[in-house]
Amino acid sequence: MPQKFIYRPPTGVPPLVYQDDHLLAVDKPTGLLSNPGRAPETHDCALSRLTDAYGELWLIHRLDCDTSGLLLLARTKQAERELKKQLQARQIQKTYEAIAQGELKQDTGEIREPLGPQTDNPPFQQVSANGKTALTRYRVLARANGNTRLALYPHTGRTHQLRVHMAWLGHPLLGDAFYGRAESYTRLCLHARALQLNHPTDMTPLSLETDCPF
């Protein structure tokens, strides 16, 4: 099994990207959990830091610990219900930026491979005929130094979906200690760059974006 990086995220509250009376969006750093687990060492996470700073919040979605980028939280139960409804209906559009090992030949494409857990090796996931439907679309942004910078558009939200799909394609993400070669980079090169959604109160379109840090 590859050695997993132990990233050390910056201390303090993740920087705000958007704030109003109904929701928050922050730029989560790599190495910081989205929400706490059962173990005491997982209690330091984006949700706990933000709750300390802003009061009660509800997490709308999660990012892998090693993935950086936009994290969306509701400030009211009504906003939580509406945003999760949009998420379940796949009305929230997500754009990730990544660097993959090797140069992809096609400028655009999609990966339709079902995903499921490696039952004897959690939390690893795998392409599996018995898995859940998963769809990832991609677009090449640049090719350099034998690698490819990509925009990734997940239509579904399976665990580790982008990482597993890219590894299955033969182009694992740089710094991916689970599905690639961790020694190839100092962090996982996967960043949740943009979100498009409807505001939970008046349904006006809301577009959020952060700069990619790698």
N, C-alpha and C positions, 0 to 999 in steps of 0.2 A: 504494500500500500504506500502511495507517495506521502511524503512528509508535508503536512499542511502548514502554511505560513501562520504565524501568530502576529497579526497586525496590531499596532498600538494606536488607536484612534486618538485624535486630539481631545483634551478635556473640555468641559463646558457644553453649552447647549448647541445643537446643530444650527447653522445659520438659516434664518428665515428667507424663503423665496416669495411667500405670499401669506397675508394675514388679514382676516376680517372677523366679524363676530360669530361666524359659522364654521370656518375651517382654517386650518394652517397647512402650509406646504413648506417643507424644510429640505435642505441639501445634506443628506446623511453621509458621513464619511465612511470610507472602507474600514472594516474591522470593528464596527459598532453594530451590535444586534439591534433589530427593529423593536422587538418586545422581549420581555423576560421569560426565561424558562423556569424549571423547578429548582435547579441548582443555584446556590447563593452567588456563585461567580457570574451568573447571567443577569443578575438584577440591575447592573449598570447597562442601560440600553437607551435607545433614542426615546422610547415612550416614557421611561422613568425620568429622564433628564427634562423632557419637555413638560411633563406633568408638574414637576417641581417648579418650573418657570411660569407656566401659563394656567395651571389648574387642571381640572378633569378633562381628559381628552379620550377619543376613541380612534383607534388605528383602523384605517380603511383597507390598507393592503400592507404587505411586508416586502422587504428586500432581503436577499441573502446577506449574511454578516459581511462578506467580502465584497459585495456590490455597493457602490456608492450611488448617490443621486437622489432624485425627487421621491419624497415620502409624504403621503397625504394623511391628514388627521382631521377628525370632526370635533367641533367644540360643543355641539348639542346632539341629543339623541335623534332629533328630527333630521339633522344634517347627516348623521351616520346612516340612518335608514335609507335616505334618498341616494347617498353616494354609493352605498353597498348595492342598492338596486341597480344603479347604473353599471357598477362593476360586474355584477352577475349577468346583466344583459349584454355585456361586452360593448358598452357605449363609451367607456373611458379608453381613449387611444393612448398607447404607450410607445415611446421611441427610446431605444437604448443605443448607445455608442459603444463599440468594442473594437479590439484589435485581435485578429485571428492569426494563428500560425500558418505560414504558407500563403501563396497568392491564389485566390479564387479565380477561376477562369471566366465565369459568368458575372456580368455586372449586376444582375438582379436574379432572384430566385425564391423558391419557397421550399420548406421542409415539412412534409406531412407524415410524421412518424409517431405512433402512439408511445406513451411513456408510462413507466411504472417503477416501483421501488425494487432495489436489489434486496430481497427479503433477508438474506443472510449477511448483508453488509450495509446497514443503515448508517447515514442518511443518503447513501448513494442511490441514484436513479439510473434507468437504462431504457433504451428502445426495446419495447416488448409488444408482441402481437396481442397479448392479453391486457395491455395497458390502456390508459385513457387517451382519447383523441387529443392531438396536439398539433398546432400549426404555427410555424414561424416564417415570416417573410424577411428578406434581407436585400440591402442595396449597398454596393461597393462605393465607398467615399474616396479611397485612395489606396494605392499599392506602393510599398516602399520597403527596402531592406529585407525583401523576401517575405513580408507579412502584408496583411490586408486590413485596412480600417473600414468598418462597416457601420451602417445603421441597421438595427434589428427591430422588427415589429412583431411582437408576440400577439397572435390572435386569441390564444388561450393562455392560461396562467398556471401551468403545471410546475411542480417543484423542480428547480434547476433546469427548466426547459431550454433556455437559450444555450446554456453550457453543454448540455447533453446533445442537443441537436447539432451544434457546431462540431462537437467531437465526433459524432456519427458521420458528419459530412467529410471528416478527415482533416478538419481545420479547428482544433481546440483553441480556446481563447488563451492569450498570453497570461501567464501567472496563475493558471488554473491548476491547483494542486490535486483536485479531485479527478479531473477528466483529461488533463494534459500534462505538461511538464512545468512544475512550479518554478524550477530554477531558471526558466527562460525570462522571467521578469520579476520585479520586486513587489508587485501587487497584481490582483486579478484585474485585467483590463476590461471591465464591464461597468458602465455608468448609465443610470436611468436619467436620460437627458431631458425628456419632454413629456408632458401630460396634456391631453385635451379632454375636457369634460364640460358638463353643464353645471352651473352654480346650483347648489342644492335648494335654494329658496326661490329664485325667479327663473331658473333654467337658462339664463343667458350663457353663451359660450365663454369658456375660460381656458386660456392657453398659458401654460407654465413651462419655463425652460431654464436650464442651468448650463454653465460651461463645463465641458468635459475636462477633467483634471490630468489626463495623460495624453 
